[in-house]
Amino acid sequence: MTTFRERWGIDGFDVVLHGAITLLVMIGVEEITHDDGLMFLTGAASLVLLGIRRKLALRSAPRTGLSTGEVAALRLEDVEQRLNDLEVAQARVLELEERLDFTERMLARTTGERALVEGKGPR
């Protein structure tokens, strides 16, 4: 879809064709009635008709892209998902830190202390 059609609802060709037909009808009205007022009224009616065509075309055209509110909602949803992922990752890091601390304490103990902790008792 062209930018012109997105903004105006109808193609440039349609606008040129509408203008050409309007010009021919205005000339015909002037030749038949010899009344400039009626000729200008014909031109005004043609502009009104063009406006109605444009409005109907814009209303029935499929919308491409998202509105500002939809974009904001999607961004908020993305931020909330990232926050949830971050909280899960933080919980995992805390658990790994606790395991590492325990492992360091176990490695720092002597063999006899390890045997007592493991429940084997001294021999």
Short mmCIF file of the C-alpha atoms (twelve columns), coordinates in Angstrom:
data_MODEL
# 
_entry.id   MODEL 
# 
loop_
_atom_site.group_PDB 
_atom_site.id 
_atom_site.type_symbol 
_atom_site.label_atom_id 
_atom_site.label_alt_id 
_atom_site.label_comp_id 
_atom_site.label_asym_id 
_atom_site.label_seq_id 
_atom_site.Cartn_x 
_atom_site.Cartn_y 
_atom_site.Cartn_z 
_atom_site.pdbx_PDB_model_num 
ATOM 1   C CA . MET A 1   0.000   0.000   0.000   1 
ATOM 2   C CA . THR A 2   1.391   3.389   -0.987  1 
ATOM 3   C CA . THR A 3   1.870   6.226   1.474   1 
ATOM 4   C CA . PHE A 4   -0.626  8.319   -0.486  1 
ATOM 5   C CA . ARG A 5   -3.273  5.640   -0.156  1 
ATOM 6   C CA . GLU A 6   -2.520  5.165   3.566   1 
ATOM 7   C CA . ARG A 7   -3.069  8.870   4.213   1 
ATOM 8   C CA . TRP A 8   -5.884  9.621   1.755   1 
ATOM 9   C CA . GLY A 9   -7.639  6.273   1.552   1 
ATOM 10  C CA . ILE A 10  -7.699  6.274   -2.255  1 
ATOM 11  C CA . ASP A 11  -4.991  6.039   -4.900  1 
ATOM 12  C CA . GLY A 12  -3.560  9.039   -6.700  1 
ATOM 13  C CA . PHE A 13  -5.014  7.689   -9.927  1 
ATOM 14  C CA . ASP A 14  -8.499  7.755   -8.376  1 
ATOM 15  C CA . VAL A 15  -8.021  11.377  -7.339  1 
ATOM 16  C CA . VAL A 16  -6.853  12.390  -10.831 1 
ATOM 17  C CA . LEU A 17  -9.734  10.475  -12.428 1 
ATOM 18  C CA . HIS A 18  -12.220 12.090  -10.056 1 
ATOM 19  C CA . GLY A 19  -10.780 15.514  -10.861 1 
ATOM 20  C CA . ALA A 20  -10.950 14.904  -14.608 1 
ATOM 21  C CA . ILE A 21  -14.565 13.721  -14.456 1 
ATOM 22  C CA . THR A 22  -15.458 16.698  -12.268 1 
ATOM 23  C CA . LEU A 23  -13.854 19.090  -14.739 1 
ATOM 24  C CA . LEU A 24  -15.763 17.539  -17.644 1 
ATOM 25  C CA . VAL A 25  -19.071 17.709  -15.754 1 
ATOM 26  C CA . MET A 26  -18.396 21.341  -14.751 1 
ATOM 27  C CA . ILE A 27  -17.706 22.250  -18.387 1 
ATOM 28  C CA . GLY A 28  -20.857 20.415  -19.489 1 
ATOM 29  C CA . VAL A 29  -22.972 22.215  -16.878 1 
ATOM 30  C CA . GLU A 30  -21.529 25.572  -17.973 1 
ATOM 31  C CA . GLU A 31  -22.229 24.834  -21.643 1 
ATOM 32  C CA . ILE A 32  -25.792 23.697  -20.990 1 
ATOM 33  C CA . THR A 33  -26.903 26.258  -18.405 1 
ATOM 34  C CA . HIS A 34  -24.497 29.182  -18.963 1 
ATOM 35  C CA . ASP A 35  -24.619 29.653  -15.175 1 
ATOM 36  C CA . ASP A 36  -21.261 30.068  -13.406 1 
ATOM 37  C CA . GLY A 37  -22.883 29.573  -10.010 1 
ATOM 38  C CA . LEU A 38  -24.219 26.152  -10.940 1 
ATOM 39  C CA . MET A 39  -20.819 25.217  -12.342 1 
ATOM 40  C CA . PHE A 40  -19.103 26.082  -9.044  1 
ATOM 41  C CA . LEU A 41  -21.832 24.270  -7.139  1 
ATOM 42  C CA . THR A 42  -21.058 21.188  -9.247  1 
ATOM 43  C CA . GLY A 43  -17.380 21.494  -8.264  1 
ATOM 44  C CA . ALA A 44  -18.279 21.837  -4.584  1 
ATOM 45  C CA . ALA A 45  -20.541 18.786  -4.773  1 
ATOM 46  C CA . SER A 46  -17.695 16.858  -6.368  1 
ATOM 47  C CA . LEU A 47  -15.371 17.798  -3.488  1 
ATOM 48  C CA . VAL A 48  -17.987 16.633  -0.997  1 
ATOM 49  C CA . LEU A 49  -18.286 13.356  -2.901  1 
ATOM 50  C CA . LEU A 50  -14.480 12.968  -2.875  1 
ATOM 51  C CA . GLY A 51  -14.464 13.562  0.874   1 
ATOM 52  C CA . ILE A 52  -17.129 10.915  1.416   1 
ATOM 53  C CA . ARG A 53  -15.218 8.415   -0.751  1 
ATOM 54  C CA . ARG A 54  -12.048 9.143   1.219   1 
ATOM 55  C CA . LYS A 55  -13.781 8.739   4.579   1 
ATOM 56  C CA . LEU A 56  -15.344 5.414   3.562   1 
ATOM 57  C CA . ALA A 57  -12.052 4.143   2.149   1 
ATOM 58  C CA . LEU A 58  -10.137 5.072   5.299   1 
ATOM 59  C CA . ARG A 59  -12.765 3.461   7.505   1 
ATOM 60  C CA . SER A 60  -12.727 0.175   5.579   1 
ATOM 61  C CA . ALA A 61  -8.943  0.025   5.109   1 
ATOM 62  C CA . PRO A 62  -7.166  -2.545  7.259   1 
ATOM 63  C CA . ARG A 63  -5.078  -0.990  9.985   1 
ATOM 64  C CA . THR A 64  -1.396  -1.691  9.803   1 
ATOM 65  C CA . GLY A 65  0.730   -1.225  12.842  1 
ATOM 66  C CA . LEU A 66  -0.223  -0.751  16.455  1 
ATOM 67  C CA . SER A 67  -1.706  2.181   18.261  1 
ATOM 68  C CA . THR A 68  0.263   3.994   20.947  1 
ATOM 69  C CA . GLY A 69  -1.713  2.277   23.695  1 
ATOM 70  C CA . GLU A 70  -1.117  -1.163  22.199  1 
ATOM 71  C CA . VAL A 71  2.618   -0.488  21.911  1 
ATOM 72  C CA . ALA A 72  2.736   0.689   25.526  1 
ATOM 73  C CA . ALA A 73  0.855   -2.418  26.678  1 
ATOM 74  C CA . LEU A 74  3.255   -4.694  24.784  1 
ATOM 75  C CA . ARG A 75  6.266   -2.894  26.239  1 
ATOM 76  C CA . LEU A 76  4.835   -3.170  29.752  1 
ATOM 77  C CA . GLU A 77  4.188   -6.887  29.240  1 
ATOM 78  C CA . ASP A 78  7.772   -7.333  28.028  1 
ATOM 79  C CA . VAL A 79  9.168   -5.462  31.053  1 
ATOM 80  C CA . GLU A 80  7.056   -7.571  33.436  1 
ATOM 81  C CA . GLN A 81  8.292   -10.781 31.782  1 
ATOM 82  C CA . ARG A 82  11.896  -9.626  32.069  1 
ATOM 83  C CA . LEU A 83  11.350  -8.728  35.733  1 
ATOM 84  C CA . ASN A 84  9.942   -12.204 36.412  1 
ATOM 85  C CA . ASP A 85  12.928  -13.805 34.661  1 
ATOM 86  C CA . LEU A 86  15.298  -11.651 36.695  1 
ATOM 87  C CA . GLU A 87  13.632  -12.644 39.970  1 
ATOM 88  C CA . VAL A 88  13.929  -16.351 39.058  1 
ATOM 89  C CA . ALA A 89  17.591  -15.867 38.154  1 
ATOM 90  C CA . GLN A 90  18.235  -14.037 41.465  1 
ATOM 91  C CA . ALA A 91  16.681  -16.881 43.446  1 
ATOM 92  C CA . ARG A 92  18.874  -19.372 41.596  1 
ATOM 93  C CA . VAL A 93  22.005  -17.314 42.248  1 
ATOM 94  C CA . LEU A 94  21.170  -17.148 45.988  1 
ATOM 95  C CA . GLU A 95  20.732  -20.927 46.102  1 
ATOM 96  C CA . LEU A 96  24.042  -21.450 44.305  1 
ATOM 97  C CA . GLU A 97  25.782  -19.055 46.727  1 
ATOM 98  C CA . GLU A 98  24.472  -21.052 49.691  1 
ATOM 99  C CA . ARG A 99  25.696  -24.310 48.145  1 
ATOM 100 C CA . LEU A 100 29.095  -22.791 47.419  1 
ATOM 101 C CA . ASP A 101 29.415  -21.523 51.008  1 
ATOM 102 C CA . PHE A 102 28.537  -24.981 52.346  1 
ATOM 103 C CA . THR A 103 31.056  -26.633 50.007  1 
ATOM 104 C CA . GLU A 104 33.792  -24.193 51.060  1 
ATOM 105 C CA . ARG A 105 33.074  -24.900 54.740  1 
ATOM 106 C CA . MET A 106 33.199  -28.648 54.129  1 
ATOM 107 C CA . LEU A 107 36.498  -28.427 52.274  1 
ATOM 108 C CA . ALA A 108 38.018  -26.250 54.996  1 
ATOM 109 C CA . ARG A 109 37.369  -28.821 57.727  1 
ATOM 110 C CA . THR A 110 39.799  -31.550 58.617  1 
ATOM 111 C CA . THR A 111 39.111  -35.196 57.884  1 
ATOM 112 C CA . GLY A 112 38.023  -35.913 61.463  1 
ATOM 113 C CA . GLU A 113 35.596  -33.015 61.516  1 
ATOM 114 C CA . ARG A 114 34.149  -34.178 58.192  1 
ATOM 115 C CA . ALA A 115 33.625  -37.671 59.567  1 
ATOM 116 C CA . LEU A 116 31.725  -36.257 62.556  1 
ATOM 117 C CA . VAL A 117 29.560  -34.092 60.329  1 
ATOM 118 C CA . GLU A 118 28.824  -36.973 57.977  1 
ATOM 119 C CA . GLY A 119 27.808  -39.105 60.978  1 
ATOM 120 C CA . LYS A 120 30.522  -41.745 60.731  1 
ATOM 121 C CA . GLY A 121 32.155  -40.855 64.034  1 
ATOM 122 C CA . PRO A 122 35.850  -41.342 64.933  1 
ATOM 123 C CA . ARG A 123 37.449  -44.803 64.570  1 
# 
